Amino acid sequence: MTVVFLNGRFINEDEAMISPFDRGFTFGEGVYEVCISVAGKIIDLEEHLARLDRSLNAAGITLPPERSLMPGLMHDLLERNGIKNGFIYIQVTPGKTVRNFIASPTERSTLLMSTGPTPLEESNAYKHGMRVQVIPDIRWGRRDIKTTMLMPQVMAKRAALDTGFDDVIFYDDLGITEGSSSNVFMVKNEGELVTRPVSHQILSGCTRNTVIELTEQNGMTVTERPITRDDLLQAKEIFLTSSTYLVVPVVELEIEGKSKAYSCEETKKIQNIYMEYLNK
């Protein structure tokens, strides 16, 4: 039986109950984080919790009372479920109120944490790459907040799967934003890495930031600037980063009916650099 942490208690998942009037349910009001554990070590833990704090502050959601205890609680949750290599999902919502747009909670915020296994570098996407469609970004203007309101991503990903693709990359008026749950990098022919700079339009990915740091330490040049759709078609390689994807090569891209296949030699090198970081 899977054990979760909910509002101060470790309980079996089938015993976990949240009010039907929780604003995460009635208004989709909530933020989340996903971390991975490698051999029991939670990767980039401080960075994930700092981003959780930023998202909560931006959304006006009160910190859960267990906030200062969360690192220890997360390790305890892994141990209770016998997870060494896996994920930890954290979700915080404002708690329950009457169903009114501006009602303020009078009780604690809701904190849910769960965990489970994940294939990490054994996933098919990590080993063999992904086929990806490039589509317009219809999401809201504060994509830097890691909100639980994920319907546009879910709809886009399902549509891509229905047409034989694995995922999507979004674009707006400035160019490529990000994947449905990942940041986007391209490798230029001369080996330079390019990714969109952090702003309200993209999430500051923890894996993204670590990959930038690691590749620069290994002598690679990383430029943060907007990426156009034409840039992607001219790129040598494209890869996606996230806590659960790690570093995944894009092997085929479709943009407005145009299709291109990509090699992944440089991406494989970056995968190796990142795996060394995870296993150190």
Secondary structure, DSSP 8 states (H G I E B T S, - for coil): --EEEETTEEEEGGG----TTBHHHHS---EEEEEEEETTEETTHHHHHHHHHHHHHHHT----TTGGGHHHHHHHHHHHTT-SSEEEEEEEE--B--S-TT---SS--EEEEEEEE--GGGSHHHHH-EEEEEEE--S-S-TTS-BS--HHHHHHHHHHHHTT-SEEEEEETTEEEEESSSEEEEE-TTS-EEE---BTTB---HHHHHHHHHHHHTT--EEE----HHHHHH-SEEEEEETTTEEEEEEEEEETTEEEE---HHHHHHHHHHHHHHH-
